[in-house]
Amino acid sequence: MKIGIDLGGSHIGVGLIEDSNIIASKDKILTREDRVNIKETIVKEIVSMIKELCKENNVKEEDLEIIGIASPGTISNGKIVKAGNLGVKDFDLVRELKKVFNNTIIIRNDAKCAAMAEKVYGTMKNYSDAVFLCLGTGIGGAVFMNGKLLEPKRYSGFEMGHMILNKGGRLCTCGKRGCFETYASIKALKMKVTETLDIDSDISGEYLREVILKEEVFEKHNEAVIQDLETFLDYLQTGICNYIDIFEPEIVVLGGSFSYYEKNPIFQMLIDKINAPKTTFNEGIKPKIVAATFKNDAGIIGATLM
């Protein structure tokens, strides 16, 4: 048995893993109060959830093969160097967990972990050249060329969400302005739609997807929300097409919370925009655009593969 941890910008997920199966899992939504002492919260919640999972499933902690952590941001030498959406810098999470668990503990960038799950077990299994985008609180990514994950030597790299789409635009958590994720992440969409509707922005992604972006747009025909949605999809299409031009993938896999839009009309709207004429340099056969097989579970599963 292995433990996979998905440390997200808005939640912590911990799963007991066997191969590609999550035997049992626990989840913690990070509140505003949790963020006051975010490092302490992360350590406390992870330790608690691992111990509870082991106890409830009759697994001895010392028998765990590995504890794998999928974390947002820049990871180098086993540390979180910078994770803007979490609000942490220079955080040695592995060292803190080692104070409690005498197991092998590894940490990698969350998008890379999710991409590995999809490459080994999921949608990218039969493709050599692939781009993976994790769309949620932010935007992360990974690229496979000739079947191999591209990895820089210094940092985790491939910060897909921090390509500049609008120079001097919205301030990003990374400190730059106009980043891709400030316009095309699920967080960006939620903030804009809730502002338009004048409702509390502290709603769940599921409520945004299953209530607002169905009833308001497709039943009530709210023109203002439709415009917000069109603008969001235009930015998302632009970013994805930029990556198609750079990497020429056979397939583009969309993970994170956006993968749950697979059966929502929004997903097909995006595909139509990408497949429209003059959106990419090469107008021949465009790559397949699909949702991740493992949805938000990909990070937990992939964390144990690294």
C-alpha positions as CSV (number, residue, x, y, z in Angstrom):
1,M,0.0,0.0,0.0
2,K,1.0,3.6,-0.7
3,I,-0.1,7.0,0.4
4,G,-0.8,9.7,-2.2
5,I,-1.3,13.3,-1.1
6,D,-2.8,16.0,-3.3
7,L,-1.9,19.4,-1.9
8,G,-4.1,21.9,-3.8
9,G,-4.7,25.6,-3.6
10,S,-8.0,25.0,-2.0
11,H,-7.9,21.5,-0.5
12,I,-5.8,18.7,0.8
13,G,-6.6,15.2,-0.4
14,V,-5.0,12.0,1.0
15,G,-5.6,8.5,-0.4
16,L,-4.5,5.0,0.3
17,I,-3.4,3.7,-3.0
18,E,-2.9,0.2,-4.6
19,D,-1.8,0.4,-8.2
20,S,-4.2,2.9,-9.9
21,N,-6.9,2.3,-7.3
22,I,-7.8,4.6,-4.4
23,I,-8.8,2.2,-1.7
24,A,-9.9,4.9,0.7
25,S,-9.4,8.7,0.9
26,K,-10.0,11.8,3.0
27,D,-10.3,15.4,2.0
28,K,-10.0,18.7,3.7
29,I,-11.2,22.0,2.3
30,L,-8.9,24.9,3.2
31,T,-10.8,27.7,4.8
32,R,-9.7,31.3,5.3
33,E,-8.9,30.4,8.9
34,D,-6.7,27.5,7.8
35,R,-4.7,29.9,5.7
36,V,-3.6,32.1,8.7
37,N,-1.0,29.4,9.7
38,I,-1.0,27.5,6.4
39,K,2.2,25.5,7.0
40,E,1.1,24.3,10.4
41,T,-2.4,23.4,9.0
42,I,-0.9,21.4,6.1
43,V,1.3,19.3,8.3
44,K,-1.4,18.8,11.0
45,E,-4.1,17.7,8.5
46,I,-1.8,15.4,6.5
47,V,-0.6,13.6,9.6
48,S,-4.1,13.3,10.9
49,M,-5.5,11.9,7.6
50,I,-2.7,9.4,7.1
51,K,-3.1,8.0,10.6
52,E,-6.9,7.8,10.3
53,L,-6.7,6.0,6.9
54,C,-4.2,3.5,8.2
55,K,-6.2,2.8,11.3
56,E,-9.5,2.5,9.5
57,N,-8.1,0.2,6.9
58,N,-5.9,-2.0,9.2
59,V,-2.7,-0.8,7.6
60,K,0.5,-0.4,9.7
61,E,2.2,2.9,9.1
62,E,5.6,1.3,8.9
63,D,4.3,-1.0,6.1
64,L,3.6,1.9,3.7
65,E,5.8,1.6,0.7
66,I,5.9,5.3,0.0
67,I,4.3,8.6,0.9
68,G,4.0,10.7,-2.2
69,I,3.1,14.3,-2.2
70,A,1.8,16.3,-5.2
71,S,2.3,20.0,-4.5
72,P,1.6,23.1,-6.5
73,G,4.4,25.5,-7.4
74,T,8.1,25.1,-7.8
75,I,9.7,22.0,-6.2
76,S,13.4,21.7,-6.0
77,N,15.6,19.3,-3.9
78,G,12.5,18.0,-2.1
79,K,11.3,21.4,-1.0
80,I,8.4,23.7,-2.0
81,V,10.4,26.7,-3.2
82,K,7.4,28.8,-4.1
83,A,3.6,28.0,-4.3
84,G,1.7,31.2,-4.9
85,N,-1.8,29.7,-4.7
86,L,-0.9,28.2,-1.3
87,G,0.9,31.2,-0.1
88,V,4.1,29.4,1.0
89,K,7.8,29.7,0.3
90,D,10.8,27.6,1.2
91,F,8.7,25.0,2.9
92,D,10.4,21.7,3.7
93,L,7.2,19.6,4.1
94,V,9.1,16.3,3.7
95,R,11.3,17.2,6.7
96,E,8.2,18.0,8.8
97,L,6.5,14.8,7.9
98,K,9.7,12.8,8.6
99,K,9.3,13.9,12.2
100,V,6.3,11.7,12.4
101,F,6.6,9.0,9.7
102,N,9.7,6.8,9.2
103,N,8.8,6.1,5.6
104,T,10.2,7.0,2.1
105,I,8.6,10.4,1.4
106,I,8.8,12.2,-1.9
107,I,7.4,15.4,-3.3
108,R,6.9,16.5,-6.9
109,N,4.9,19.2,-8.7
110,D,1.2,18.4,-8.6
111,A,0.6,18.7,-12.4
112,K,3.5,16.4,-13.1
113,C,2.1,13.9,-10.7
114,A,-1.3,14.1,-12.3
115,A,0.2,13.8,-15.7
116,M,2.1,10.6,-14.7
117,A,-1.1,9.0,-13.6
118,E,-2.7,9.8,-16.9
119,K,0.4,8.6,-18.8
120,V,0.8,5.3,-17.0
121,Y,-2.9,4.4,-16.5
122,G,-5.1,6.9,-18.2
123,T,-5.8,8.9,-21.4
124,M,-2.2,9.4,-22.5
125,K,-1.2,5.8,-22.1
126,N,-1.1,5.2,-25.9
127,Y,0.4,8.5,-27.0
128,S,4.0,9.5,-27.3
129,D,3.6,13.3,-27.6
130,A,1.2,14.8,-25.1
131,V,0.4,18.0,-23.3
132,F,-1.3,17.8,-19.9
133,L,-3.0,20.9,-18.4
134,C,-4.3,20.9,-14.8
135,L,-7.0,23.6,-14.5
136,G,-8.3,24.4,-11.1
137,T,-7.3,27.1,-8.6
138,G,-4.4,27.8,-10.9
139,I,-3.0,26.2,-14.1
140,G,-0.2,23.7,-14.0
141,G,1.1,21.4,-16.7
142,A,3.4,18.7,-18.0
143,V,4.7,17.7,-21.5
144,F,5.7,14.3,-22.8
145,M,7.8,14.0,-25.9
146,N,8.6,10.6,-27.4
147,G,7.0,9.1,-24.4
148,K,9.2,10.8,-21.8
149,L,8.3,13.5,-19.3
150,L,10.2,16.7,-20.0
151,E,11.9,17.9,-16.8
152,P,14.4,20.7,-16.4
153,K,17.4,20.3,-14.1
154,R,17.0,23.2,-11.7
155,Y,13.3,23.6,-11.0
156,S,10.1,21.6,-11.7
157,G,9.4,23.9,-14.7
158,F,6.6,23.9,-17.2
159,E,4.6,26.6,-15.3
160,M,1.9,26.6,-17.9
161,G,-0.2,29.0,-16.0
162,H,2.4,31.7,-15.9
163,M,2.7,32.4,-19.6
164,I,1.7,36.0,-20.1
165,L,-1.5,36.4,-22.1
166,N,-2.1,40.1,-21.3
167,K,1.0,42.2,-20.5
168,G,0.3,44.5,-17.6
169,G,-3.0,42.7,-16.9
170,R,-4.4,41.1,-13.8
171,L,-2.0,40.7,-10.8
172,C,-1.1,37.0,-10.4
173,T,-0.2,35.3,-7.1
174,C,3.3,34.8,-8.6
175,G,3.8,38.5,-8.7
176,K,3.6,39.0,-12.4
177,R,0.7,40.5,-14.3
178,G,-1.4,39.0,-17.0
179,C,-0.6,35.3,-16.5
180,F,-2.7,32.7,-18.2
181,E,-4.1,31.4,-15.0
182,T,-5.5,34.8,-14.0
183,Y,-7.8,34.6,-17.0
184,A,-8.4,30.9,-17.7
185,S,-8.3,29.0,-14.4
186,I,-11.5,27.7,-12.7
187,K,-10.8,30.2,-10.0
188,A,-10.7,33.1,-12.5
189,L,-14.0,31.9,-14.0
190,K,-15.6,31.6,-10.6
191,M,-14.5,35.0,-9.5
192,K,-15.8,36.7,-12.7
193,V,-19.2,34.9,-12.7
194,T,-19.9,35.5,-9.0
195,E,-19.0,39.1,-9.5
196,T,-21.4,39.4,-12.4
197,L,-24.2,37.7,-10.4
198,D,-23.3,39.6,-7.2
199,I,-23.1,36.5,-5.1
200,D,-20.6,35.2,-2.6
201,S,-17.4,34.0,-4.3
202,D,-16.8,31.4,-1.6
203,I,-18.9,28.8,-3.5
204,S,-17.8,25.3,-4.4
205,G,-16.5,24.4,-7.8
206,E,-19.3,21.8,-8.0
207,Y,-22.0,24.5,-7.3
208,L,-20.5,26.7,-10.0
209,R,-20.5,23.8,-12.5
210,E,-23.7,22.0,-11.7
211,V,-26.0,24.9,-10.8
212,I,-24.8,28.3,-12.0
213,L,-23.2,27.3,-15.3
214,K,-26.2,25.1,-16.2
215,E,-29.3,27.0,-14.9
216,E,-28.0,30.6,-15.4
217,V,-26.4,30.1,-18.8
218,F,-28.3,27.3,-20.5
219,E,-31.8,27.6,-19.0
220,K,-32.1,31.3,-18.0
221,H,-29.9,32.5,-20.8
222,N,-28.2,35.1,-18.7
223,E,-26.4,37.1,-21.3
224,A,-23.9,38.7,-18.9
225,V,-22.8,35.2,-17.6
226,I,-22.6,33.9,-21.2
227,Q,-20.3,36.8,-22.1
228,D,-18.1,36.0,-19.1
229,L,-18.0,32.4,-20.2
230,E,-17.1,33.3,-23.8
231,T,-14.3,35.5,-22.6
232,F,-13.0,32.7,-20.3
233,L,-13.1,30.2,-23.1
234,D,-11.3,32.6,-25.5
235,Y,-8.4,33.0,-23.1
236,L,-8.3,29.2,-22.5
237,Q,-8.4,28.4,-26.2
238,T,-5.6,30.9,-26.8
239,G,-3.3,29.4,-24.2
240,I,-4.0,25.8,-25.3
241,C,-3.3,26.7,-28.9
242,N,-0.1,28.4,-28.0
243,Y,1.0,25.1,-26.4
244,I,-0.2,23.1,-29.4
245,D,2.0,25.3,-31.6
246,I,5.1,24.9,-29.4
247,F,4.9,21.1,-28.7
248,E,2.7,19.7,-31.5
249,P,1.1,17.1,-29.3
250,E,-1.0,14.2,-30.5
251,I,-3.3,14.8,-27.5
252,V,-4.1,17.5,-25.0
253,V,-5.5,16.3,-21.7
254,L,-7.4,18.7,-19.5
255,G,-7.3,17.7,-15.8
256,G,-8.0,19.3,-12.5
257,S,-11.6,20.5,-11.7
258,F,-12.1,21.5,-15.3
259,S,-12.2,17.8,-16.2
260,Y,-15.6,17.5,-14.5
261,Y,-17.0,19.8,-17.2
262,E,-16.6,16.9,-19.7
263,K,-20.3,16.4,-20.1
264,N,-21.2,20.1,-19.7
265,P,-21.7,22.0,-23.0
266,I,-18.8,24.2,-22.0
267,F,-16.3,21.4,-22.8
268,Q,-17.5,21.1,-26.4
269,M,-17.6,24.9,-26.8
270,L,-13.9,24.9,-26.0
271,I,-13.1,22.1,-28.4
272,D,-15.0,23.9,-31.1
273,K,-13.0,27.1,-30.5
274,I,-9.7,25.2,-30.7
275,N,-10.7,23.4,-33.9
276,A,-11.8,26.6,-35.6
277,P,-9.7,27.7,-38.6
278,K,-6.6,29.8,-38.0
279,T,-6.2,29.0,-34.3
280,T,-2.9,27.1,-34.7
281,F,0.1,27.5,-37.0
282,N,-0.4,24.1,-38.6
283,E,-3.9,23.7,-39.9
284,G,-3.7,19.9,-40.5
285,I,-4.8,17.3,-38.1
286,K,-5.3,18.9,-34.7
287,P,-4.7,17.0,-31.5
288,K,-7.4,15.3,-29.6
289,I,-8.8,17.3,-26.7
290,V,-10.0,15.1,-23.9
291,A,-10.7,15.2,-20.1
292,A,-8.5,13.4,-17.7
293,T,-9.5,9.9,-16.8
294,F,-8.9,10.3,-13.1
295,K,-10.3,13.8,-12.8
296,N,-9.1,15.3,-9.5
297,D,-7.8,12.0,-8.2
298,A,-4.9,12.0,-10.8
299,G,-2.6,13.9,-8.4
300,I,-3.1,11.5,-5.5
301,I,-2.5,8.5,-7.8
302,G,0.4,10.1,-9.6
303,A,2.2,11.1,-6.4
304,T,2.9,7.5,-5.7
305,L,4.4,6.9,-9.2
306,M,7.3,9.4,-8.8
